[in-house]
């Protein structure tokens, strides 16, 4: 007995406009262009960068170098030593809104595809390692450059995308590799071109180092080590390492903000003035508390007749004071003060006409003015493209005193401009057995007002 024949399937012709069975063109296009999963790590990194940028604007401005340095910007060999935490915190600071916008767009466009390939934990580890490596290279190659920005970390992601999109072990079909390649190539080309147009060779160095790290880790298979199949849970060791990287980043940013106190930069009143004595002399003056804590003695004579001290650092403090005092053989009498100051002005004017160091330019030539009602020679000069200094030179009794207050050429909050003159007015000379000489009339008459010895 034979089995009955199975009925043949109905003959239904395929539509003429569908060349192959499967999803339609729109679905295939969305599959090729959109990431495989919501990029949680990229969005979290973007939120962190935006939050830090908001604090920059609140505490003095994102283009004010003092604010950036106090919040964790890296600079020089110290970032490779005692202040190594700056290598990581600098990757979350940005110099202005344009810098932030470009980096965040690049982070989302390049990172969302890589997160679909590797997952959030491996992306966060690669981002952190690329920031550390690129900033460490910059600190060694450009010791006088202030380093901020996420470019090193972003180019680590871009370098990895360029390799993994062509890697045979990447668990992606061919049609899902085209968009990552196009985005990564566009980001790399546009960013490098922009840096070249702005003359920022150090930025391109960070880009190259970050990209080299990302490519190296992808080519050696480190990024794909024990990579779980899509839909499976990441290995615990990788998740723990990513969590540790996130917490270390938070600790570096918190340590910088907590120790450097960037909120003191916004208003001069937030930082008290303290009186400091120049070592070995009878001269004292008032300087901001932060600058007083960073005093550096350049030269002091054994007999107390000369001292040169620098208070503060121009990249860390809103104001830095360069003070030199020299004891004369005879005191300048009050009745001859104007005459001697005129002669001093002529001498300093002649010196200002002589060739100076490269980048130093006189803005206001030496001229006779007043400090606290007494004659003084005042002038100002540009110290390179970034710094500006106001200088006062005056006689007080047996002392010739030079006070130069240096600040950044732009970005300084207006409240600090008055502090520059207050520093010069606060000079006090008080030798045993002699009347006090200073630039504050109230101190001479009643020892009241803004010139008392000790903290203000």
Secondary structure, DSSP 8 states (H G I E B T S, - for coil): ---------------TT--SSSS-HHHHHHHHHS-SS--HHHHHHHHHHHHHHHHHHHTT-TT-HHHHHHHT-EESGGGGTTTTTHHHHGGG--SSHHHHHHHHHHHHHHHHHHHHHH-HHHHHHHHHHHHHHHHHHHHHH-TT-EE--SHHHHHHHHHHHHHHTT-TTSS--GGGTHHHHHHHHHHHHHHHHHHHHTT-HHHHHHHHHHHHHHHHHHHTTSTTTT---TTS---HHHHHHHHHHHHHHHHHHHHHHHHH-GGGGT-GGGS-EEEEE-TTSSEEEEEEHHHHTTEEEEEE-TTSSEEEEEES-TTTSS-EEEEEEEE-SS---GGGHHHHHHHHHHHHHHHHHS---TTEEEEEEEEEEEETTEEEEEEEEEETTTEEEEEEEEEETTEEEEEEEEEESS---THHHHHHHHHHHT-EE--TTS--EES-HHHHHHS-SS--SS--
